[in-house]
Amino acid sequence: MNAMFPARTVAPDFRLVETLPLGTGPLIPALCAARDRLCAELVARGVTPILCES
């Protein structure tokens, strides 16, 4: 077992970055476009962007 990455006994709470709500406000369209573009570029490279909330 690698000491830097210990085995987990409980599955962490993962969320896809592309599903995160960004709230409301005048910058939301730009933030959504940036998030969507980043997620699309990463997925095209075989990476799934996630956020671990635990």
PDB file of N, CA, C and O in Angstrom:
ATOM      1  N   MET A   1       0.849  -1.183   0.000  1.00  0.00           N
ATOM      2  CA  MET A   1       0.000   0.000   0.000  1.00  0.00           C
ATOM      3  C   MET A   1       0.891   1.241   0.000  1.00  0.00           C
ATOM      4  O   MET A   1       1.886   1.303   0.721  1.00  0.00           O
ATOM      5  N   ASN A   2       0.528   2.205  -0.799  1.00  0.00           N
ATOM      6  CA  ASN A   2       1.262   3.459  -0.898  1.00  0.00           C
ATOM      7  C   ASN A   2       0.849   4.375   0.256  1.00  0.00           C
ATOM      8  O   ASN A   2      -0.339   4.640   0.439  1.00  0.00           O
ATOM      9  N   ALA A   3       1.819   4.858   1.035  1.00  0.00           N
ATOM     10  CA  ALA A   3       1.518   5.705   2.194  1.00  0.00           C
ATOM     11  C   ALA A   3       0.897   7.039   1.788  1.00  0.00           C
ATOM     12  O   ALA A   3       0.154   7.635   2.567  1.00  0.00           O
ATOM     13  N   MET A   4       1.193   7.513   0.577  1.00  0.00           N
ATOM     14  CA  MET A   4       0.635   8.792   0.135  1.00  0.00           C
ATOM     15  C   MET A   4      -0.832   8.665  -0.260  1.00  0.00           C
ATOM     16  O   MET A   4      -1.571   9.648  -0.213  1.00  0.00           O
ATOM     17  N   PHE A   5      -1.257   7.476  -0.646  1.00  0.00           N
ATOM     18  CA  PHE A   5      -2.619   7.257  -1.090  1.00  0.00           C
ATOM     19  C   PHE A   5      -3.201   6.055  -0.340  1.00  0.00           C
ATOM     20  O   PHE A   5      -3.324   4.973  -0.913  1.00  0.00           O
ATOM     21  N   PRO A   6      -3.559   6.234   0.938  1.00  0.00           N
ATOM     22  CA  PRO A   6      -4.076   5.107   1.717  1.00  0.00           C
ATOM     23  C   PRO A   6      -5.404   4.609   1.174  1.00  0.00           C
ATOM     24  O   PRO A   6      -6.157   5.359   0.553  1.00  0.00           O
ATOM     25  N   ALA A   7      -5.678   3.350   1.413  1.00  0.00           N
ATOM     26  CA  ALA A   7      -6.942   2.758   0.970  1.00  0.00           C
ATOM     27  C   ALA A   7      -8.105   3.453   1.673  1.00  0.00           C
ATOM     28  O   ALA A   7      -8.006   3.781   2.856  1.00  0.00           O
ATOM     29  N   ARG A   8      -9.183   3.676   0.969  1.00  0.00           N
ATOM     30  CA  ARG A   8     -10.359   4.314   1.555  1.00  0.00           C
ATOM     31  C   ARG A   8     -11.356   3.238   1.969  1.00  0.00           C
ATOM     32  O   ARG A   8     -11.569   2.256   1.259  1.00  0.00           O
ATOM     33  N   THR A   9     -11.951   3.444   3.117  1.00  0.00           N
ATOM     34  CA  THR A   9     -12.984   2.514   3.574  1.00  0.00           C
ATOM     35  C   THR A   9     -14.382   3.051   3.281  1.00  0.00           C
ATOM     36  O   THR A   9     -15.353   2.295   3.294  1.00  0.00           O
ATOM     37  N   VAL A  10     -14.487   4.340   3.019  1.00  0.00           N
ATOM     38  CA  VAL A  10     -15.770   4.971   2.705  1.00  0.00           C
ATOM     39  C   VAL A  10     -15.623   5.693   1.373  1.00  0.00           C
ATOM     40  O   VAL A  10     -14.662   6.433   1.165  1.00  0.00           O
ATOM     41  N   ALA A  11     -16.569   5.479   0.480  1.00  0.00           N
ATOM     42  CA  ALA A  11     -16.517   6.150  -0.824  1.00  0.00           C
ATOM     43  C   ALA A  11     -16.801   7.633  -0.641  1.00  0.00           C
ATOM     44  O   ALA A  11     -17.822   7.996  -0.058  1.00  0.00           O
ATOM     45  N   PRO A  12     -15.909   8.500  -1.134  1.00  0.00           N
ATOM     46  CA  PRO A  12     -16.156   9.944  -1.015  1.00  0.00           C
ATOM     47  C   PRO A  12     -17.309  10.388  -1.909  1.00  0.00           C
ATOM     48  O   PRO A  12     -17.710   9.683  -2.835  1.00  0.00           O
ATOM     49  N   ASP A  13     -17.820  11.554  -1.612  1.00  0.00           N
ATOM     50  CA  ASP A  13     -18.944  12.120  -2.366  1.00  0.00           C
ATOM     51  C   ASP A  13     -18.404  12.883  -3.568  1.00  0.00           C
ATOM     52  O   ASP A  13     -17.881  13.988  -3.423  1.00  0.00           O
ATOM     53  N   PHE A  14     -18.528  12.299  -4.747  1.00  0.00           N
ATOM     54  CA  PHE A  14     -18.034  12.925  -5.967  1.00  0.00           C
ATOM     55  C   PHE A  14     -19.169  13.571  -6.735  1.00  0.00           C
ATOM     56  O   PHE A  14     -20.288  13.059  -6.761  1.00  0.00           O
ATOM     57  N   ARG A  15     -18.868  14.718  -7.370  1.00  0.00           N
ATOM     58  CA  ARG A  15     -19.829  15.381  -8.260  1.00  0.00           C
ATOM     59  C   ARG A  15     -19.108  15.744  -9.539  1.00  0.00           C
ATOM     60  O   ARG A  15     -17.958  16.181  -9.510  1.00  0.00           O
ATOM     61  N   LEU A  16     -19.778  15.567 -10.656  1.00  0.00           N
ATOM     62  CA  LEU A  16     -19.219  15.999 -11.928  1.00  0.00           C
ATOM     63  C   LEU A  16     -19.184  17.520 -11.954  1.00  0.00           C
ATOM     64  O   LEU A  16     -20.169  18.171 -11.605  1.00  0.00           O
ATOM     65  N   VAL A  17     -18.057  18.088 -12.366  1.00  0.00           N
ATOM     66  CA  VAL A  17     -17.918  19.545 -12.413  1.00  0.00           C
ATOM     67  C   VAL A  17     -18.971  20.156 -13.326  1.00  0.00           C
ATOM     68  O   VAL A  17     -19.480  21.241 -13.044  1.00  0.00           O
ATOM     69  N   GLU A  18     -19.300  19.473 -14.413  1.00  0.00           N
ATOM     70  CA  GLU A  18     -20.260  20.035 -15.365  1.00  0.00           C
ATOM     71  C   GLU A  18     -21.673  20.151 -14.797  1.00  0.00           C
ATOM     72  O   GLU A  18     -22.516  20.824 -15.391  1.00  0.00           O
ATOM     73  N   THR A  19     -21.950  19.509 -13.657  1.00  0.00           N
ATOM     74  CA  THR A  19     -23.287  19.574 -13.060  1.00  0.00           C
ATOM     75  C   THR A  19     -23.370  20.566 -11.906  1.00  0.00           C
ATOM     76  O   THR A  19     -24.439  20.726 -11.317  1.00  0.00           O
ATOM     77  N   LEU A  20     -22.279  21.230 -11.571  1.00  0.00           N
ATOM     78  CA  LEU A  20     -22.288  22.150 -10.435  1.00  0.00           C
ATOM     79  C   LEU A  20     -23.112  23.394 -10.739  1.00  0.00           C
ATOM     80  O   LEU A  20     -22.926  24.028 -11.778  1.00  0.00           O
ATOM     81  N   PRO A  21     -24.022  23.745  -9.835  1.00  0.00           N
ATOM     82  CA  PRO A  21     -24.775  24.987 -10.022  1.00  0.00           C
ATOM     83  C   PRO A  21     -23.867  26.190  -9.737  1.00  0.00           C
ATOM     84  O   PRO A  21     -23.070  26.164  -8.800  1.00  0.00           O
ATOM     85  N   LEU A  22     -23.991  27.216 -10.532  1.00  0.00           N
ATOM     86  CA  LEU A  22     -23.142  28.388 -10.375  1.00  0.00           C
ATOM     87  C   LEU A  22     -23.878  29.589  -9.806  1.00  0.00           C
ATOM     88  O   LEU A  22     -23.300  30.669  -9.688  1.00  0.00           O
ATOM     89  N   GLY A  23     -25.136  29.417  -9.454  1.00  0.00           N
ATOM     90  CA  GLY A  23     -25.872  30.513  -8.837  1.00  0.00           C
ATOM     91  C   GLY A  23     -26.483  31.462  -9.844  1.00  0.00           C
ATOM     92  O   GLY A  23     -26.849  31.078 -10.955  1.00  0.00           O
ATOM     93  N   THR A  24     -26.584  32.716  -9.425  1.00  0.00           N
ATOM     94  CA  THR A  24     -27.181  33.742 -10.281  1.00  0.00           C
ATOM     95  C   THR A  24     -26.284  34.966 -10.299  1.00  0.00           C
ATOM     96  O   THR A  24     -25.431  35.144  -9.429  1.00  0.00           O
ATOM     97  N   GLY A  25     -26.485  35.787 -11.282  1.00  0.00           N
ATOM     98  CA  GLY A  25     -25.720  37.023 -11.381  1.00  0.00           C
ATOM     99  C   GLY A  25     -25.314  37.310 -12.806  1.00  0.00           C
ATOM    100  O   GLY A  25     -25.507  36.475 -13.689  1.00  0.00           O
ATOM    101  N   PRO A  26     -24.755  38.483 -13.039  1.00  0.00           N
ATOM    102  CA  PRO A  26     -24.418  38.894 -14.398  1.00  0.00           C
ATOM    103  C   PRO A  26     -23.262  38.099 -15.029  1.00  0.00           C
ATOM    104  O   PRO A  26     -23.142  38.068 -16.253  1.00  0.00           O
ATOM    105  N   LEU A  27     -22.424  37.466 -14.225  1.00  0.00           N
ATOM    106  CA  LEU A  27     -21.285  36.721 -14.768  1.00  0.00           C
ATOM    107  C   LEU A  27     -21.583  35.246 -15.026  1.00  0.00           C
ATOM    108  O   LEU A  27     -20.741  34.525 -15.562  1.00  0.00           O
ATOM    109  N   ILE A  28     -22.766  34.802 -14.649  1.00  0.00           N
ATOM    110  CA  ILE A  28     -23.091  33.389 -14.769  1.00  0.00           C
ATOM    111  C   ILE A  28     -22.988  32.860 -16.202  1.00  0.00           C
ATOM    112  O   ILE A  28     -22.447  31.771 -16.392  1.00  0.00           O
ATOM    113  N   PRO A  29     -23.479  33.575 -17.219  1.00  0.00           N
ATOM    114  CA  PRO A  29     -23.325  33.044 -18.586  1.00  0.00           C
ATOM    115  C   PRO A  29     -21.849  32.826 -18.968  1.00  0.00           C
ATOM    116  O   PRO A  29     -21.514  31.826 -19.603  1.00  0.00           O
ATOM    117  N   ALA A  30     -20.987  33.748 -18.586  1.00  0.00           N
ATOM    118  CA  ALA A  30     -19.562  33.601 -18.892  1.00  0.00           C
ATOM    119  C   ALA A  30     -18.942  32.454 -18.106  1.00  0.00           C
ATOM    120  O   ALA A  30     -18.135  31.696 -18.644  1.00  0.00           O
ATOM    121  N   LEU A  31     -19.318  32.324 -16.827  1.00  0.00           N
ATOM    122  CA  LEU A  31     -18.795  31.225 -16.012  1.00  0.00           C
ATOM    123  C   LEU A  31     -19.265  29.870 -16.528  1.00  0.00           C
ATOM    124  O   LEU A  31     -18.492  28.913 -16.570  1.00  0.00           O
ATOM    125  N   CYS A  32     -20.530  29.792 -16.920  1.00  0.00           N
ATOM    126  CA  CYS A  32     -21.061  28.539 -17.485  1.00  0.00           C
ATOM    127  C   CYS A  32     -20.334  28.178 -18.770  1.00  0.00           C
ATOM    128  O   CYS A  32     -19.983  27.017 -18.979  1.00  0.00           O
ATOM    129  N   ALA A  33     -20.107  29.160 -19.632  1.00  0.00           N
ATOM    130  CA  ALA A  33     -19.412  28.908 -20.896  1.00  0.00           C
ATOM    131  C   ALA A  33     -17.986  28.424 -20.633  1.00  0.00           C
ATOM    132  O   ALA A  33     -17.516  27.498 -21.293  1.00  0.00           O
ATOM    133  N   ALA A  34     -17.297  29.042 -19.677  1.00  0.00           N
ATOM    134  CA  ALA A  34     -15.928  28.637 -19.347  1.00  0.00           C
ATOM    135  C   ALA A  34     -15.911  27.236 -18.756  1.00  0.00           C
ATOM    136  O   ALA A  34     -15.070  26.419 -19.132  1.00  0.00           O
ATOM    137  N   ARG A  35     -16.827  26.944 -17.834  1.00  0.00           N
ATOM    138  CA  ARG A  35     -16.929  25.604 -17.244  1.00  0.00           C
ATOM    139  C   ARG A  35     -17.208  24.562 -18.306  1.00  0.00           C
ATOM    140  O   ARG A  35     -16.562  23.514 -18.333  1.00  0.00           O
ATOM    141  N   ASP A  36     -18.159  24.834 -19.177  1.00  0.00           N
ATOM    142  CA  ASP A  36     -18.534  23.884 -20.215  1.00  0.00           C
ATOM    143  C   ASP A  36     -17.387  23.637 -21.194  1.00  0.00           C
ATOM    144  O   ASP A  36     -17.159  22.501 -21.611  1.00  0.00           O
ATOM    145  N   ARG A  37     -16.668  24.696 -21.558  1.00  0.00           N
ATOM    146  CA  ARG A  37     -15.532  24.561 -22.472  1.00  0.00           C
ATOM    147  C   ARG A  37     -14.418  23.734 -21.825  1.00  0.00           C
ATOM    148  O   ARG A  37     -13.842  22.857 -22.469  1.00  0.00           O
ATOM    149  N   LEU A  38     -14.114  24.012 -20.555  1.00  0.00           N
ATOM    150  CA  LEU A  38     -13.097  23.255 -19.843  1.00  0.00           C
ATOM    151  C   LEU A  38     -13.475  21.781 -19.752  1.00  0.00           C
ATOM    152  O   LEU A  38     -12.651  20.911 -20.033  1.00  0.00           O
ATOM    153  N   CYS A  39     -14.714  21.496 -19.362  1.00  0.00           N
ATOM    154  CA  CYS A  39     -15.164  20.108 -19.249  1.00  0.00           C
ATOM    155  C   CYS A  39     -15.096  19.396 -20.599  1.00  0.00           C
ATOM    156  O   CYS A  39     -14.656  18.249 -20.672  1.00  0.00           O
ATOM    157  N   ALA A  40     -15.525  20.064 -21.661  1.00  0.00           N
ATOM    158  CA  ALA A  40     -15.491  19.451 -22.993  1.00  0.00           C
ATOM    159  C   ALA A  40     -14.063  19.133 -23.424  1.00  0.00           C
ATOM    160  O   ALA A  40     -13.807  18.068 -23.985  1.00  0.00           O
ATOM    161  N   GLU A  41     -13.133  20.050 -23.166  1.00  0.00           N
ATOM    162  CA  GLU A  41     -11.734  19.822 -23.536  1.00  0.00           C
ATOM    163  C   GLU A  41     -11.133  18.666 -22.734  1.00  0.00           C
ATOM    164  O   GLU A  41     -10.394  17.848 -23.282  1.00  0.00           O
ATOM    165  N   LEU A  42     -11.446  18.599 -21.446  1.00  0.00           N
ATOM    166  CA  LEU A  42     -10.914  17.514 -20.625  1.00  0.00           C
ATOM    167  C   LEU A  42     -11.496  16.167 -21.019  1.00  0.00           C
ATOM    168  O   LEU A  42     -10.765  15.181 -21.118  1.00  0.00           O
ATOM    169  N   VAL A  43     -12.808  16.113 -21.246  1.00  0.00           N
ATOM    170  CA  VAL A  43     -13.448  14.865 -21.648  1.00  0.00           C
ATOM    171  C   VAL A  43     -12.893  14.391 -22.990  1.00  0.00           C
ATOM    172  O   VAL A  43     -12.718  13.191 -23.198  1.00  0.00           O
ATOM    173  N   ALA A  44     -12.615  15.322 -23.901  1.00  0.00           N
ATOM    174  CA  ALA A  44     -12.034  14.951 -25.196  1.00  0.00           C
ATOM    175  C   ALA A  44     -10.665  14.314 -25.031  1.00  0.00           C
ATOM    176  O   ALA A  44     -10.230  13.543 -25.886  1.00  0.00           O
ATOM    177  N   ARG A  45      -9.973  14.634 -23.923  1.00  0.00           N
ATOM    178  CA  ARG A  45      -8.651  14.055 -23.632  1.00  0.00           C
ATOM    179  C   ARG A  45      -8.734  12.809 -22.758  1.00  0.00           C
ATOM    180  O   ARG A  45      -7.714  12.235 -22.375  1.00  0.00           O
ATOM    181  N   GLY A  46      -9.963  12.398 -22.446  1.00  0.00           N
ATOM    182  CA  GLY A  46     -10.154  11.196 -21.637  1.00  0.00           C
ATOM    183  C   GLY A  46     -10.129  11.433 -20.139  1.00  0.00           C
ATOM    184  O   GLY A  46      -9.949  10.492 -19.365  1.00  0.00           O
ATOM    185  N   VAL A  47     -10.310  12.694 -19.716  1.00  0.00           N
ATOM    186  CA  VAL A  47     -10.317  13.037 -18.295  1.00  0.00           C
ATOM    187  C   VAL A  47     -11.729  13.435 -17.894  1.00  0.00           C
ATOM    188  O   VAL A  47     -12.395  14.183 -18.609  1.00  0.00           O
ATOM    189  N   THR A  48     -12.184  12.936 -16.751  1.00  0.00           N
ATOM    190  CA  THR A  48     -13.492  13.314 -16.227  1.00  0.00           C
ATOM    191  C   THR A  48     -13.285  14.259 -15.052  1.00  0.00           C
ATOM    192  O   THR A  48     -12.826  13.831 -13.993  1.00  0.00           O
ATOM    193  N   PRO A  49     -13.616  15.543 -15.221  1.00  0.00           N
ATOM    194  CA  PRO A  49     -13.423  16.495 -14.121  1.00  0.00           C
ATOM    195  C   PRO A  49     -14.482  16.293 -13.041  1.00  0.00           C
ATOM    196  O   PRO A  49     -15.680  16.380 -13.309  1.00  0.00           O
ATOM    197  N   ILE A  50     -14.028  16.024 -11.817  1.00  0.00           N
ATOM    198  CA  ILE A  50     -14.926  15.821 -10.693  1.00  0.00           C
ATOM    199  C   ILE A  50     -14.501  16.687  -9.519  1.00  0.00           C
ATOM    200  O   ILE A  50     -13.367  17.161  -9.451  1.00  0.00           O
ATOM    201  N   LEU A  51     -15.425  16.881  -8.608  1.00  0.00           N
ATOM    202  CA  LEU A  51     -15.167  17.598  -7.360  1.00  0.00           C
ATOM    203  C   LEU A  51     -15.513  16.634  -6.243  1.00  0.00           C
ATOM    204  O   LEU A  51     -16.603  16.063  -6.221  1.00  0.00           O
ATOM    205  N   CYS A  52     -14.590  16.455  -5.321  1.00  0.00           N
ATOM    206  CA  CYS A  52     -14.841  15.605  -4.154  1.00  0.00           C
ATOM    207  C   CYS A  52     -15.242  16.514  -3.010  1.00  0.00           C
ATOM    208  O   CYS A  52     -14.448  17.349  -2.576  1.00  0.00           O
ATOM    209  N   GLU A  53     -16.458  16.365  -2.516  1.00  0.00           N
ATOM    210  CA  GLU A  53     -16.985  17.245  -1.483  1.00  0.00           C
ATOM    211  C   GLU A  53     -16.675  16.776  -0.065  1.00  0.00           C
ATOM    212  O   GLU A  53     -17.048  17.453   0.893  1.00  0.00           O
ATOM    213  N   SER A  54     -16.014  15.655   0.093  1.00  0.00           N
ATOM    214  CA  SER A  54     -15.712  15.183   1.446  1.00  0.00           C
ATOM    215  C   SER A  54     -14.335  15.629   1.887  1.00  0.00           C
ATOM    216  O   SER A  54     -13.914  15.321   3.002  1.00  0.00           O
TER     217      SER A  54
END
